[in-house]
Amino acid sequence: MKFMHNIYIEFTDYEMADESIANVVEQAVLATLRYEDVDVSCCVSILVAEDGGIQGYNLKFRGIDAATDVLSFPMQEFHDAGWENHGDLDYDENMSELPLGDIVVSAESVKRQAGEYENTVEYELAYLVIHSTLHLLGYDHDNDDNEKIMHQHTKNIIQEMDEYKFE
């Protein structure tokens, strides 16, 4: 069965505001939801911002006055990481979908890290969006074991996005 996920993308970094970049963001979220076997229609909002914008969110919500590469704001509480461990989730009755949360990505970090890791901008963006979508599904990297799990899931999902020829 196919689910109708709503993915809302906004750009405040207008250099990145491009249909192909928006498509990478959308496909990264969809690939993550498929990988996790999410079996309800979901909603995710993504903001691709400049460092100054993400720094403001980081300060306001985490008390850290510095830019970061990506932030996740889950709207659901999972008992354990992953879709199979979901509990009583808060559906939006008006929209007939599950709001998973919001993601803010720093376009400047994407570009910088792509150069550092010798990746394409598209690969780096997909990596961060997948990572952040996993956070929306209850994953965390609060210890070495969980960090390895998140990294492996992210790597597996990117490999499934073969149309982008990331490797």
N, C-alpha and C positions, 0 to 999 in steps of 0.2 A: 504494500500500500504506500502511496506517495503522500507526503505531508506538505502542506503549504506553509513554509516558514517565511516570516517577514523579517527582512534584514534592512535596516535603515542606516544609510551612510551619509555623513556630512563631512565636509572639508572646511577647515579654517586655514589650512596651508594650501593656498591656491595653486602652487607649483605641482602638487600631487593630485589636484582635482582633475581627474581624467577618467574616461570610461573604462579603459583597460585596468587602471589601478582599482577602481571601484569593483570591477569584475573579480580581481584577485581577492579582495576583501570578502566579497560575497561567497565565492567558491571556497575560501578557507573555512568560513563558518559552516557552510553546508557540508563540506567534507568531514568536519569534526562531528556534526550532528549525525551524519550517516555512520561514521566509525563507531560512535557510541550507541548506535541503534535507538536513537531518540524516536519514540513512536507516538508523539503528539505534535501538533503544530506549535511552533515557538516563535518568539519575537526577540531580536537582538538589535541594539542600536550601537553604531560605531562612529566615533568622531576621530578624524585624522587631523591632528592639530600641530601647531608649532610648539617648540620647546617652552615658550613663555606660557602658553595655554595649559599644557600638561603640568607645568611647575605649579600653576595656581591650583589645579585640582589636587596635586600631591600635597601641597601645603594645607589646603582646606580639609581634606579628608584623611590624611595620614600624618599631618603635622611635620612634614619633611619639606623644607624650602629648597627644593632642587628639582630639576627636570629628571624624568625617568623615561624609559622606552615605551612602556605600556602600563596601563592601569585597568583593573577589572572591578566592576561594581555589580556583584551578583544580587539578583532580586529573589532568589530562592535559597532555601537552606537544605542541603543534602545531608543525610545521616552519615554517609561515607562517600568517597569520591566515585563518580561515574553514574551513568544513567540507571543502571540496573539496581542501584542502591537508593533510588529516589524514594521519598516518603510522601507525606501529605504536602503537595505543592499548591501554590496559590495561583489558580487560573484566572485570567481576565474573562469573566462571563460575557462581557459586551463584545469582545473580539474573538471569542472561541479559540484562544491561544494561550500559551504559557509564556509570560514575559521572563526571559532568563536573566537579562541585565544589560548593562552598558559597558562598552570598551572605549578607552581613549588611547590612541596610538600617537606617538611623536614622530612626525614625518622626518624631522631632522635626525632623530636617532636611527630611524630606518635607513636613511641614506648613509649616515656615518658608519653604522654597524655593517651594512652591506660591503662597504670598502674594507673595513677591518677584517671581516671574515671571508672576504673574496667571494661574496654572493652577489646575485642580482638584487636590485631594489625589490622586485616582485617576490623573490624567495624570502628575503628578510621580512617583508611585510606579511606574507603568508605565515611564516614561522611565528611572528608575534601575535597575530590574530588567532591562530590555532591555540597557542599557549594560553592566551587570555580567555578564549572560549572554553577551554578545559577548566580554567578557574571558575567560570560561570556554572560549570557542571560539578563543582565541589572538589576539584583537584587542588592540591597545594604542593609547594616544594619546601615545606617547613623542616624537613630532615633529608638526609642523603637518600634513603630508600624512596621517598615520595618524589624527590627531584629526579631520580633515575626513571621512575615510572612516567612522570610528565614528559621528560625528554624523549623516552622511547615512543610514547603515544604520538608526540608531535612529529617525530621522525617518520613513523608509520603513516600518519595522515598526509604528510607532504609527499611521500612516495606514491600514495594513491592519487594525488593531484598531478598525474603524469602528463596531462595536456599542457602543462606549463614548462615541461622539460627542465626542471630545477636542477637536476644533477649534472 
